[in-house]
Amino acid sequence: MSFTFVKEIPSPEQICREYPLSPNSVRIKKERDAEIARVFTGESDKFLVIVGPCSADNEDSVCDYISRLVPVQEKVKDKVILIPRIYTNKPRTTGEGYKGIVHQPDPEKKPDLLQGLIAMRKMHIRAIEESGLTPADEMLYPSNWSYLSDILSYVAVGARSVENQEHRLTVSGCDVPVGMKNPTSGDLSVMLNSIIAAQGHHTFIYRHWEVKTDGNPLAHAILRGAVNKHGNAIPNYHYEELQLLLEKYQETNLVNPAAIVDANHANSDKRYQEQVRIAKEVLHSRRHSKDIHDLVKGLMIESYLESGCQKIGNGNHIYGKSITDPCLGWEESERLIYEIAESC
């Protein structure tokens, strides 16, 4: 019933020194950060597509996937900015199951948090250096942000974390766009309160320091659907829900009102193929209403090399197939990105 201290973990400064970004990657991140920020401030009309595996479970297959995004990004660059999902922390509702590469660098082996932090950083760095695309990750553990703060161009706070004070305050010190998901209940006021907190300035304890933050004006909403008391999925990507969010935003003093629509999770009821239809409906809503066009800045899509998902632990691992939530396969994903670009 007590903690067992296994090993001391090196500080973010130590690991970042040992595994640094190259000067070229630093330059790429600076340019990409500015381009993505302009979407949220309304200076750019480009559309964001945050796309990639549910969980980044294997460096080779993840980087293989991201390398395939490069020629696609070149073709759609005038209208769409692709942000690779490299989600290295996986929230688990019951605490059981694969928790991401940070916990298990090898999903078939026991947890090793130190090697996991190193594997996380090395994968992100390799992805940038091979593709020139700076990634997104989920802030499951606020104290881990410092291990990736020089790498990420986008951060998401999940439905189960969005009510947590530490997450909200940590986001207030981030200098990249951070999406705050609606909680699993679907309560928009909870999500908007989290954005208010994230856009504010705060003083709190972070990694053994008293810190002050300036607030993050790029904090925004992510609509991911909800679950009712019977466990049934309730989508919130339809026109009426987008209009409601817009009205709720207008009741606040928030700057840069914006939303990303997560096409999977409770919006699709994890029927991953529905992401295509959902994406098209959201784009139709944007074309129908200038206000919704200005509100919805992008889509979040779960996609990998192979469609569907698989179990781990049976020794028959399929390269590039999700070991957590099911994902769209590469061919459907590529086609969808081109359709998104044509509709923007």
Backbone hydrogen bonds, N-H to C=O, Kabsch-Sander energy under -0.5 kcal/mol:
donor,donor_aa,acceptor,acceptor_aa,energy
5,F,3,F,-0.5
6,V,4,T,-0.9
15,I,11,S,-2.1
16,C,12,P,-2.9
17,R,13,E,-1.9
18,E,14,Q,-1.9
19,Y,15,I,-2.2
26,V,22,S,-2.2
27,R,23,P,-2.0
28,I,24,N,-2.4
29,K,25,S,-2.6
30,K,26,V,-2.1
31,E,27,R,-2.2
32,R,28,I,-2.8
33,D,29,K,-3.2
34,A,30,K,-1.8
35,E,31,E,-2.0
36,I,32,R,-2.8
37,A,33,D,-2.5
38,R,34,A,-1.7
39,V,35,E,-0.7
39,V,36,I,-0.9
40,F,36,I,-1.2
41,T,37,A,-1.9
42,G,38,R,-0.6
42,G,39,V,-0.6
43,E,38,R,-1.2
44,S,38,R,-2.1
47,F,79,K,-2.8
48,L,297,K,-2.7
49,V,81,I,-2.4
50,I,299,L,-2.9
51,V,49,V,-0.8
51,V,83,I,-1.6
52,G,301,I,-1.6
56,A,87,Y,-2.9
57,D,55,S,-1.4
62,V,58,N,-2.4
63,C,59,E,-2.6
64,D,60,D,-2.1
65,Y,61,S,-2.4
66,I,62,V,-2.5
67,S,63,C,-2.2
68,R,64,D,-1.2
68,R,65,Y,-0.7
69,L,65,Y,-0.7
69,L,66,I,-0.9
70,V,66,I,-0.7
70,V,67,S,-0.6
72,V,68,R,-0.7
73,Q,69,L,-3.1
74,E,70,V,-2.0
75,K,71,P,-1.6
76,V,72,V,-1.6
77,K,73,Q,-0.7
79,K,76,V,-2.1
80,V,76,V,-3.1
81,I,47,F,-2.6
82,L,80,V,-0.5
83,I,49,V,-2.5
85,R,51,V,-2.3
86,I,84,P,-0.7
86,I,136,A,-2.8
88,T,86,I,-0.9
90,K,99,K,-2.6
102,V,88,T,-1.9
103,H,100,G,-1.0
104,Q,100,G,-2.5
109,K,106,D,-2.5
112,D,103,H,-2.6
116,G,112,D,-2.0
117,L,113,L,-2.4
118,I,114,L,-1.9
119,A,115,Q,-2.8
120,M,116,G,-2.7
121,R,117,L,-2.1
122,K,118,I,-2.8
123,M,119,A,-2.3
124,H,120,M,-2.1
125,I,121,R,-2.5
126,R,122,K,-2.7
127,A,123,M,-2.4
128,I,124,H,-2.1
129,E,125,I,-2.7
130,E,126,R,-2.2
131,S,127,A,-1.7
132,G,128,I,-3.0
133,L,127,A,-0.5
134,T,132,G,-0.6
136,A,84,P,-2.7
137,D,154,Y,-1.4
139,M,156,A,-3.0
140,L,138,E,-1.5
144,N,141,Y,-2.1
145,W,142,P,-1.5
147,Y,144,N,-1.7
148,L,145,W,-1.9
149,S,145,W,-1.0
151,I,148,L,-2.3
152,L,148,L,-2.2
153,S,135,P,-2.7
154,Y,135,P,-1.1
155,V,177,P,-1.9
156,A,137,D,-1.7
157,V,179,G,-3.0
158,G,156,A,-0.5
161,S,158,G,-1.0
162,V,158,G,-1.6
164,N,161,S,-2.2
168,R,164,N,-2.0
169,L,165,Q,-2.6
170,T,166,E,-2.4
171,V,167,H,-2.4
172,S,168,R,-1.2
173,G,170,T,-1.8
174,C,171,V,-1.7
178,V,218,L,-0.5
179,G,155,V,-2.7
180,M,220,H,-3.3
181,K,157,V,-2.3
181,K,179,G,-0.7
182,N,222,I,-1.9
186,G,183,P,-2.1
191,M,187,D,-1.4
192,L,188,L,-2.8
193,N,189,S,-2.4
194,S,190,V,-1.8
195,I,191,M,-1.6
196,I,192,L,-2.5
197,A,193,N,-2.4
198,A,194,S,-2.2
199,Q,195,I,-2.4
200,G,196,I,-0.8
200,G,197,A,-0.7
204,F,211,V,-1.9
206,Y,204,F,-0.5
206,Y,209,W,-2.9
209,W,206,Y,-1.4
211,V,204,F,-3.1
211,V,209,W,-0.6
213,T,202,H,-2.5
215,G,172,S,-1.7
216,N,198,A,-2.3
219,A,216,N,-1.6
220,H,178,V,-2.1
221,A,258,A,-2.0
222,I,180,M,-2.0
223,L,260,I,-2.4
224,R,222,I,-0.6
226,A,234,I,-2.7
227,V,184,T,-3.1
228,N,232,N,-2.5
231,G,228,N,-2.2
234,I,226,A,-3.0
242,L,238,H,-2.2
243,Q,239,Y,-2.5
244,L,240,E,-2.1
245,L,241,E,-2.4
246,L,242,L,-2.1
247,E,243,Q,-2.2
248,K,244,L,-2.5
249,Y,245,L,-2.7
250,Q,246,L,-2.0
251,E,247,E,-0.7
251,E,248,K,-0.9
252,T,249,Y,-2.0
259,A,295,L,-2.2
260,I,221,A,-2.2
261,V,298,G,-2.2
262,D,223,L,-3.0
262,D,260,I,-0.6
263,A,261,V,-0.7
263,A,300,M,-2.7
266,A,224,R,-0.9
267,N,224,R,-0.9
267,N,264,N,-1.6
268,S,265,H,-0.8
269,D,265,H,-1.0
270,K,265,H,-2.1
271,R,268,S,-1.5
272,Y,270,K,-1.4
274,E,271,R,-2.6
275,Q,272,Y,-1.6
276,V,273,Q,-1.1
277,R,273,Q,-0.6
278,I,274,E,-2.7
279,A,275,Q,-2.5
280,K,276,V,-1.9
281,E,277,R,-2.1
282,V,278,I,-2.4
283,L,279,A,-2.2
284,H,280,K,-2.0
285,S,281,E,-2.3
286,R,282,V,-1.9
287,R,283,L,-1.9
288,H,284,H,-1.9
289,S,285,S,-1.7
293,H,289,S,-2.4
294,D,290,K,-2.2
295,L,291,D,-1.5
296,V,292,I,-2.8
297,K,259,A,-2.6
297,K,295,L,-0.8
298,G,259,A,-0.8
299,L,48,L,-2.2
300,M,261,V,-2.5
301,I,50,I,-2.7
303,S,52,G,-2.4
303,S,301,I,-0.6
304,Y,328,L,-2.9
306,E,320,G,-2.8
308,G,327,C,-2.5
310,Q,322,S,-2.4
319,Y,317,H,-0.6
321,K,318,I,-1.5
322,S,308,G,-0.6
327,C,308,G,-1.7
328,L,302,E,-2.3
330,W,305,L,-1.6
333,S,329,G,-2.0
334,E,330,W,-3.0
335,R,331,E,-2.1
336,L,332,E,-2.2
337,I,333,S,-2.4
338,Y,334,E,-1.9
339,E,335,R,-1.9
340,I,336,L,-2.6
341,A,337,I,-2.4
342,E,338,Y,-2.0
343,S,339,E,-1.3
344,C,340,I,-1.0
344,C,341,A,-0.6
